[in-house]
Amino acid sequence: MMNKNILFSKIYKRGADISFVIILIGLIELLIFQGANKPNTLNILYLFNQALHFNPYATMYAGLILLISTPIAVLLAILTVSIIQKSIKEILLSSTILLIIIIAIIFGIR
């Protein structure tokens, strides 16, 4: 079995690499499509839809959203590994942090 720290660092690295590529694609789109409009909403589904239609600003926002969500993916991986290994302390800690993040997201949307 892979060392869990190596797994978590790979998730961080892949998330950062993919985000960088998506943001770079958005910058290249911005050079190609000079008259693009900035999205007027930060609805995630709308942003990804606009990114698929070659809106450079939406593509860069999608890359930033992916970059921001990478630590949450690592936290979910930590929780999953902790559940598999039955490590009660890590389960409590990671689930508490996830709960705090969910509460912050809910109150941040309003």
PyRosetta script that sets phi, psi and omega in degrees:
from pyrosetta import init, pose_from_sequence

init()
pose = pose_from_sequence("MMNKNILFSKIYKRGADISFVIILIGLIELLIFQGANKPNTLNILYLFNQALHFNPYATMYAGLILLISTPIAVLLAILTVSIIQKSIKEILLSSTILLIIIIAIIFGIR")
pose.set_psi(1, 143.5)
pose.set_omega(1, -179.0)
pose.set_phi(2, -71.2)
pose.set_psi(2, 143.5)
pose.set_omega(2, 175.1)
pose.set_phi(3, -59.7)
pose.set_psi(3, 133.5)
pose.set_omega(3, -174.7)
pose.set_phi(4, -66.3)
pose.set_psi(4, -31.0)
pose.set_omega(4, 177.8)
pose.set_phi(5, -66.9)
pose.set_psi(5, -35.4)
pose.set_omega(5, 176.2)
pose.set_phi(6, -66.6)
pose.set_psi(6, -40.6)
pose.set_omega(6, 177.1)
pose.set_phi(7, -59.6)
pose.set_psi(7, -47.7)
pose.set_omega(7, -178.0)
pose.set_phi(8, -65.3)
pose.set_psi(8, -39.4)
pose.set_omega(8, 179.4)
pose.set_phi(9, -68.5)
pose.set_psi(9, -32.5)
pose.set_omega(9, 176.3)
pose.set_phi(10, -66.9)
pose.set_psi(10, -37.9)
pose.set_omega(10, 177.0)
pose.set_phi(11, -63.5)
pose.set_psi(11, -45.4)
pose.set_omega(11, 176.5)
pose.set_phi(12, -57.8)
pose.set_psi(12, -47.8)
pose.set_omega(12, -176.6)
pose.set_phi(13, -64.7)
pose.set_psi(13, -45.9)
pose.set_omega(13, -179.9)
pose.set_phi(14, -63.6)
pose.set_psi(14, -41.7)
pose.set_omega(14, 178.6)
pose.set_phi(15, -61.6)
pose.set_psi(15, -43.6)
pose.set_omega(15, 179.3)
pose.set_phi(16, -67.7)
pose.set_psi(16, -41.3)
pose.set_omega(16, 179.9)
pose.set_phi(17, -63.8)
pose.set_psi(17, -46.6)
pose.set_omega(17, -179.3)
pose.set_phi(18, -64.9)
pose.set_psi(18, -41.4)
pose.set_omega(18, 178.1)
pose.set_phi(19, -61.8)
pose.set_psi(19, -42.8)
pose.set_omega(19, 178.7)
pose.set_phi(20, -60.1)
pose.set_psi(20, -44.6)
pose.set_omega(20, -179.1)
pose.set_phi(21, -64.2)
pose.set_psi(21, -42.7)
pose.set_omega(21, -179.6)
pose.set_phi(22, -65.1)
pose.set_psi(22, -42.9)
pose.set_omega(22, 178.2)
pose.set_phi(23, -64.9)
pose.set_psi(23, -39.8)
pose.set_omega(23, 177.9)
pose.set_phi(24, -63.4)
pose.set_psi(24, -40.6)
pose.set_omega(24, 176.1)
pose.set_phi(25, -61.0)
pose.set_psi(25, -41.9)
pose.set_omega(25, 177.7)
pose.set_phi(26, -62.1)
pose.set_psi(26, -39.6)
pose.set_omega(26, 178.0)
pose.set_phi(27, -66.3)
pose.set_psi(27, -39.4)
pose.set_omega(27, 177.6)
pose.set_phi(28, -66.3)
pose.set_psi(28, -41.4)
pose.set_omega(28, 176.2)
pose.set_phi(29, -59.9)
pose.set_psi(29, -38.7)
pose.set_omega(29, -179.7)
pose.set_phi(30, -63.2)
pose.set_psi(30, -36.1)
pose.set_omega(30, 176.4)
pose.set_phi(31, -69.6)
pose.set_psi(31, -35.1)
pose.set_omega(31, -177.6)
pose.set_phi(32, -79.7)
pose.set_psi(32, -49.2)
pose.set_omega(32, -177.6)
pose.set_phi(33, -100.3)
pose.set_psi(33, 83.3)
pose.set_omega(33, -173.5)
pose.set_phi(34, -62.4)
pose.set_psi(34, -35.7)
pose.set_omega(34, -173.0)
pose.set_phi(35, -94.5)
pose.set_psi(35, 30.7)
pose.set_omega(35, -177.1)
pose.set_phi(36, -73.2)
pose.set_psi(36, 145.9)
pose.set_omega(36, 178.1)
pose.set_phi(37, -95.1)
pose.set_psi(37, 144.3)
pose.set_omega(37, 174.4)
pose.set_phi(38, -73.2)
pose.set_psi(38, 140.3)
pose.set_omega(38, 176.5)
pose.set_phi(39, -62.6)
pose.set_psi(39, 139.3)
pose.set_omega(39, -178.1)
pose.set_phi(40, -91.0)
pose.set_psi(40, 4.8)
pose.set_omega(40, 179.1)
pose.set_phi(41, -141.9)
pose.set_psi(41, 158.0)
pose.set_omega(41, 176.6)
pose.set_phi(42, -108.9)
pose.set_psi(42, 27.3)
pose.set_omega(42, 174.4)
pose.set_phi(43, -65.2)
pose.set_psi(43, 124.0)
pose.set_omega(43, -173.0)
pose.set_phi(44, -61.5)
pose.set_psi(44, -44.1)
pose.set_omega(44, 179.9)
pose.set_phi(45, -64.1)
pose.set_psi(45, -39.5)
pose.set_omega(45, 177.7)
pose.set_phi(46, -63.8)
pose.set_psi(46, -43.3)
pose.set_omega(46, -179.6)
pose.set_phi(47, -61.7)
pose.set_psi(47, -46.0)
pose.set_omega(47, -179.6)
pose.set_phi(48, -67.4)
pose.set_psi(48, -35.1)
pose.set_omega(48, 175.4)
pose.set_phi(49, -63.1)
pose.set_psi(49, -45.0)
pose.set_omega(49, 178.1)
pose.set_phi(50, -66.4)
pose.set_psi(50, -34.8)
pose.set_omega(50, 177.3)
pose.set_phi(51, -64.0)
pose.set_psi(51, -37.0)
pose.set_omega(51, 177.5)
pose.set_phi(52, -69.4)
pose.set_psi(52, -21.4)
pose.set_omega(52, 176.7)
pose.set_phi(53, -97.1)
pose.set_psi(53, 22.5)
pose.set_omega(53, 174.1)
pose.set_phi(54, 62.2)
pose.set_psi(54, 39.1)
pose.set_omega(54, 170.6)
pose.set_phi(55, -87.5)
pose.set_psi(55, 114.0)
pose.set_omega(55, -173.0)
pose.set_phi(56, -63.7)
pose.set_psi(56, -36.3)
pose.set_omega(56, 179.8)
pose.set_phi(57, -67.1)
pose.set_psi(57, -41.3)
pose.set_omega(57, 178.4)
pose.set_phi(58, -65.5)
pose.set_psi(58, -36.3)
pose.set_omega(58, 178.3)
pose.set_phi(59, -64.6)
pose.set_psi(59, -43.9)
pose.set_omega(59, 179.0)
pose.set_phi(60, -66.6)
pose.set_psi(60, -39.3)
pose.set_omega(60, 176.1)
pose.set_phi(61, -61.6)
pose.set_psi(61, -40.5)
pose.set_omega(61, 178.9)
pose.set_phi(62, -62.1)
pose.set_psi(62, -40.2)
pose.set_omega(62, 176.8)
pose.set_phi(63, -63.6)
pose.set_psi(63, -39.6)
pose.set_omega(63, 178.4)
pose.set_phi(64, -68.1)
pose.set_psi(64, -39.5)
pose.set_omega(64, 177.7)
pose.set_phi(65, -63.0)
pose.set_psi(65, -40.7)
pose.set_omega(65, 177.3)
pose.set_phi(66, -64.4)
pose.set_psi(66, -40.3)
pose.set_omega(66, 178.7)
pose.set_phi(67, -64.0)
pose.set_psi(67, -40.4)
pose.set_omega(67, 179.3)
pose.set_phi(68, -69.0)
pose.set_psi(68, -33.9)
pose.set_omega(68, -176.9)
pose.set_phi(69, -83.1)
pose.set_psi(69, -8.1)
pose.set_omega(69, -179.9)
pose.set_phi(70, -60.5)
pose.set_psi(70, -45.7)
pose.set_omega(70, 177.3)
pose.set_phi(71, -62.4)
pose.set_psi(71, -29.6)
pose.set_omega(71, 177.2)
pose.set_phi(72, -68.6)
pose.set_psi(72, -38.2)
pose.set_omega(72, 176.4)
pose.set_phi(73, -63.5)
pose.set_psi(73, -39.1)
pose.set_omega(73, 177.1)
pose.set_phi(74, -64.8)
pose.set_psi(74, -41.3)
pose.set_omega(74, 178.8)
pose.set_phi(75, -62.8)
pose.set_psi(75, -39.7)
pose.set_omega(75, 175.5)
pose.set_phi(76, -65.2)
pose.set_psi(76, -37.2)
pose.set_omega(76, 176.7)
pose.set_phi(77, -65.8)
pose.set_psi(77, -41.1)
pose.set_omega(77, 177.2)
pose.set_phi(78, -61.0)
pose.set_psi(78, -43.9)
pose.set_omega(78, 179.0)
pose.set_phi(79, -62.9)
pose.set_psi(79, -43.0)
pose.set_omega(79, -179.8)
pose.set_phi(80, -63.6)
pose.set_psi(80, -46.7)
pose.set_omega(80, 178.9)
pose.set_phi(81, -63.5)
pose.set_psi(81, -39.0)
pose.set_omega(81, 179.6)
pose.set_phi(82, -64.5)
pose.set_psi(82, -38.7)
pose.set_omega(82, 178.2)
pose.set_phi(83, -66.4)
pose.set_psi(83, -42.1)
pose.set_omega(83, 179.6)
pose.set_phi(84, -64.5)
pose.set_psi(84, -40.4)
pose.set_omega(84, -179.6)
pose.set_phi(85, -84.6)
pose.set_psi(85, -5.6)
pose.set_omega(85, 179.0)
pose.set_phi(86, 57.7)
pose.set_psi(86, 44.2)
pose.set_omega(86, 177.6)
pose.set_phi(87, -94.0)
pose.set_psi(87, 100.4)
pose.set_omega(87, -172.7)
pose.set_phi(88, -61.4)
pose.set_psi(88, -42.7)
pose.set_omega(88, -178.9)
pose.set_phi(89, -61.8)
pose.set_psi(89, -45.1)
pose.set_omega(89, -179.9)
pose.set_phi(90, -68.3)
pose.set_psi(90, -35.9)
pose.set_omega(90, 177.1)
pose.set_phi(91, -62.8)
pose.set_psi(91, -47.4)
pose.set_omega(91, -179.9)
pose.set_phi(92, -64.2)
pose.set_psi(92, -43.0)
pose.set_omega(92, -178.3)
pose.set_phi(93, -66.3)
pose.set_psi(93, -49.4)
pose.set_omega(93, -177.6)
pose.set_phi(94, -68.6)
pose.set_psi(94, -36.8)
pose.set_omega(94, 178.4)
pose.set_phi(95, -70.0)
pose.set_psi(95, -34.5)
pose.set_omega(95, 176.2)
pose.set_phi(96, -65.0)
pose.set_psi(96, -43.4)
pose.set_omega(96, 178.4)
pose.set_phi(97, -65.0)
pose.set_psi(97, -41.3)
pose.set_omega(97, 176.8)
pose.set_phi(98, -62.0)
pose.set_psi(98, -41.0)
pose.set_omega(98, 178.3)
pose.set_phi(99, -62.4)
pose.set_psi(99, -42.2)
pose.set_omega(99, 177.6)
pose.set_phi(100, -62.0)
pose.set_psi(100, -42.0)
pose.set_omega(100, 179.1)
pose.set_phi(101, -64.8)
pose.set_psi(101, -43.4)
pose.set_omega(101, 179.5)
pose.set_phi(102, -62.4)
pose.set_psi(102, -43.7)
pose.set_omega(102, 178.3)
pose.set_phi(103, -62.7)
pose.set_psi(103, -41.7)
pose.set_omega(103, 179.2)
pose.set_phi(104, -64.3)
pose.set_psi(104, -38.9)
pose.set_omega(104, 178.5)
pose.set_phi(105, -66.3)
pose.set_psi(105, -44.0)
pose.set_omega(105, -179.2)
pose.set_phi(106, -61.4)
pose.set_psi(106, -46.3)
pose.set_omega(106, -179.3)
pose.set_phi(107, -75.4)
pose.set_psi(107, -23.4)
pose.set_omega(107, 178.0)
pose.set_phi(108, -75.3)
pose.set_psi(108, -24.1)
pose.set_omega(108, -179.9)
pose.set_phi(109, -72.0)
pose.set_psi(109, -32.0)
pose.set_omega(109, -175.8)
pose.set_phi(110, -70.6)
pose.dump_pdb("model.pdb")
